[in-house]
Amino acid sequence: MKLNLLLLLVTTSTLAFGQSDYAITLKGDTLKGRVKILTYDQLDRIQVVIENKKKSYSALEIRIIRMEGSIYHTVKYDNGFRYMKLMKEGFLSLYGFRMPNQSTYDGFYFLKKDGSGLEMPNLTFKKSLSNFLAECPEVSDRIKSGDLGRKDIDLIVDRFNSCLQFKTERRVDEPKIPVVTEKESEQMMAVNAIITKAEAATNLENKSDIIDLLKDLRSKIARNEILPNYILKDIKNQLGQNPEFSADVEKLMLLVKK
């Protein structure tokens, strides 16, 4: 009896993870199914299982993966392209990667917004990392002095990102009031209305993921960025058939297509 219950719990857990897995192509299309990363020498691949049909894709075809609750990005590394586990995101992002002959993501890789990256060094930790983060002397100097070390990786990333954020805001000589167009204002109000309704919902499936998607869309509207198709498709797929949200989602889709 206990064995059957254990098997049932493991199976249910596996199915739940699989149902929330997805892969996003370079074109912005979302593939929902069970995802498995296949590691190769220079070019990682993934296997996506949709309705019991398996298909493989390379790291050049799929740029973002969500697998078992974690996000993985395609990262250029050592003359190849690897899927790395996103641990922190910002001006400086922290990724975990699999070391040779290991199955866990114990290696650390730092990646800046400009595309430059650094594998966490061993013998030259102080020199290499302090040079890499030289834009923020208050961080790099503490690494040089040994005040910030290997055990402080999360803190180093947080402090560097805070430093860059402060410097970015200081670069603006005069306060600039962003001009919000009527179109952007309507889009923002439509997104906010759906977020408010979603936060208040008591039986909304994948509630947390949906709210994160909506807030991501809202931030892109606020920054006047191009709105990615995969976000719009995900919102429509998640809420478009829900009677409580269908009219709001339809209104939002019409506004973003103007």
Secondary structure, 3 states (H helix, E strand, C coil): CHHHHHHHHHHHHHHHHHHHCEEEECCCCEEECEEEEECCCCECEEEEEECCEEEEEECCCEEEEEECCEEEEEEEECCEEEEEEEEECCCEEEEEECCCCCCCCCEEEEEECCCCEEECCCCCHHHHHHHHCCCCHHHHHHHHHCCCCHHHHHHHHHHHHHHHHHHHHHCCCCCCCCCCCHHHHHHHHHHHHHHHHHHHCCCCCCHHHHHHHHHHHHHHHHCCCCCCHHHHHHHHHHHCCCCCCHHHHHHHHHHHCC
